[in-house]
């Protein structure tokens, strides 16, 4: 089993891309300094979690290629499987599954994946999955995700489910 250890920044970029309908990495909405985005994307490319595709929108261009023109980056199915957003596709070959290694960011990674998934997550679901108290879950959502990572989080009360939280892509 191959383990990939993602940093907070890699997880933020990857989970945001996976949550988008088109799966594109750009535009990056998190505030990274200097060449951080380039370094993060190079690492994700190396692990096969994102791939280069021809860009159709000039706002999403990663680089220009002499043969193919503008190129952008898109999250792969492997990235969605790693973040727990989809199941691994059935294959005839015995491919080694990927898992996130358990590092200090793993609960934050899981929370971002839960809030990026369709339907979002309730505080009860978050506390059950992460072993947190409700006030901790709300604090991480408002403090780390909203303020530190500057992610847009929406909440709504649904009949039969309660208040749900979801990452909104801008």
N, C-alpha and C positions, 0 to 999 in steps of 0.2 A: 504494500500500500504506500503510495507516494504521499508525503506530507509537504504542504506548502504553508509557510509561515508568512502571513500578510501583516504589514504594518497598518496603523490606523489610517494613514493616508491612502494606501493601496486599497484597503477595504472601502473607504469612502468613495473613491473614484469607481471601483468595480461595482459596488452595490447600487450606486446611482445609475450607472450604465445599464445594469441588469434590470432595474426597475423601469427604465424607459421602454416604450413600445418598440422603438427601432433599435434599441440596444447600443446606441452610439455613446462613446465616451465624451465627445465634445458637443456642446460647450461644457467645460468644467465649471461648476458653480461654487465649489469650495475655495477658500482663499489660501492658495499656496504661494510661497515666495520663490523668486528666482527661477532656476531651471528645475524645480522640484517635479512639476507635472511631466516634463520630458523624461526624467529619471524613473519616475513611477511607471509611466507607460512602457518604457523600455524593459523594465523588470517584468511587468505583466505580459508583454509580448513574448519574452523569453520563456515564461511558464506556460504559454499557450492559452492564457485566460482572456486575451483580447487578440484580435486579428486585424490586418489591414484590408480595407475594402475601398473601392472607388467612391469618392465623395460626390454627392449630388447637390450639396448646399455649401456655399463658400464659408459659412460660419462654423463648419465642422471640420475644416481641413487640418490635418496633422502634418503632412509634408507634401511636396510635389515630386512626382516621378516623371522622368523623361518619356517613358513609354505609355504610362497610364494616366498621366495628369494628376489632378488633386486626389490625395489619399486621406482617408479618415480611419478611425479605429472603432471597432465594434466588439462587444462582449461575446464570448463564445458560449456554447452550451456547457462546456466544461466549467466555466465560471459560475453559471447558474446552478449547476450541480454542487459545486464547492460551497456556495453560499446557502444551499438548502432551498433554493427557489424552484427547483424542478427535480425530477428523478433522472437518473442516468439512463440514456437510451439503451435499448436492447442491442447487443452486438453479437456477431458470431465469433469474434476473437475474444480471448480472455484479456481484457485491458485492465490494468491496475487502477482501482478507484482512487480518487484524491480525497484527502481529508485536511481540514485546517488543523494545524498543530495547536496545542493548548498553550497559549502565551498570555501575557497580561491583557491583551486586547480582545481575547476570545469572546467574552460576554458582550462587549461593545459590538463586535462583529456580528454576533448572533442577533442582538437587538436591531441593528441596522437592517439585517436581512429580514427579520420579522416585520419591521415597519415598511420595508420596500415591497413585500409580497402583496399580491392582490387582496384587498380586504383589510390590510393592516393588522393590528393586534390590540387586544384589550390589556389593561393593567393586570388582570387576573392571569391571562395567558403569558404575559411577560414574567410575572413573579413565579409562576409555575415552571416555566422553561429555564429561568436563570437563577432561581433560588433567592431572589431579592425580596425585600419588603416593599409594599406598595409605594411608600414615600421615596425609596431609593430609585425605583423605576421612573417615577414622575420627575425626580431630581435630575437623573441622567438625561431624560428626554429634554427637559427645559435648559439644563446647564450645559451638558456636553454637546448634545446634538444640535440644539437651536443656537446657543450662544457661541460655543467654541468652534464647532464645525460649520456653523451657519447654514444648517439644513432647514428647509421649510417643512414644518410638521403641522398637519391638520388633524383636528379631532371632531368626531361627530357621534351623537348618541343614536344607536340603532336598536329598534325593538327586538327583544329576545337575545341580544348580545351585549348591550351596554355601550359604554363610551369606547370608541376605537380610535387609535392613533395611526397615522400613515404619513410617510415621507412624500411630499408633493414636489414634483419636478417643475422647475421654472424655466 
